[in-house]
Amino acid sequence: MPLKSNEISWFKPLWLRLAITAFLAVWCAWEWLWNKDAFWGWMVGAVLLYFMYTYLYAFPKEEPPHEPVQPPHSPAGDDGTGA
């Protein structure tokens, strides 16, 4: 499922995506290790895996802005006719 443009712009900063991933990982560990609740551990783990794939691995890479390429200039006095 492709991401919507508003999702891409909101999740564009890498630090935000990493912070959400860290939060989900801590929450998942909390459910498994402290609460010992397998149901919520699996639920949060599934959300964590989905988020990691969608927003870290498959997230559109930021491309540098394209600058127009100027053709090379001919030497002074050369009109380009070859004569």
N, C-alpha and C positions, 0 to 999 in steps of 0.2 A: 504494500500500500504506500503510494508516494506521499511525501510530507507536503502539507499546505504551506504556502508562502509565509503566513503569519507564524507557523510553528518554526520555520527555518529562521526567521528574523529574531524570534524570542530566544531560541536556543543557540544563537550564533556564537556568543562568547564561550570559549572552551572552558574557562574557569567555572562557569555556571553548570555546564554539563558534567564536569568532574565533581563538583560539589554535590550535585543531585545523586550521582553514582555513589559517592562516599556515604551519603546519608542513607541510601537504600541498602548498601552493604552493611552498615552498622545496624540498621533496623533488622535486617535478615539475621545477622549474628545474634542480636538481642533475643529474637524470637526462638532461635534454635538452642542457644546456650543458656540463657537466663530463664526465660519462660518455659522452655522445653515444650513449645506448642508447635507440633509438626504442621498443622493446617496453615497457620499464618506464616510459618517459615517457608513452606512451599509457595504460598501466594506472593509473598514479598520477593522470594527468590526468582519466581517467574517474571515479575515486573522488573526486577533488576536485570535479568538476562535480556528481556525485550528492550529495555532502555539502553543497555550497553550496545546491543546490535544496531538499533535504530539511530541513536544519537551520538555514538562514538565511532562505530565501524562504518556504517553505511551513510552517515551524514554527508551532504554535499561539501566537497572541499572548496575552500575559498580560493578563487583564482585571482592572480594579480590583474590590475586594470590593464586593458590593452591600449597601447599607445600606437598611433599610426606610424608606420615605417616609412621614412623618407628615402627616395631613391638616391643612390650616390651621385654626387655632383661631378660634372665633367670638368677636366682641367681648363684653366683660363685660355681663351682663344680657340678652343675646340668646339665647333658647332655641331658635332655628332654626325656629320655626313660621311666621314671616312675619306674625304678627298684632300 
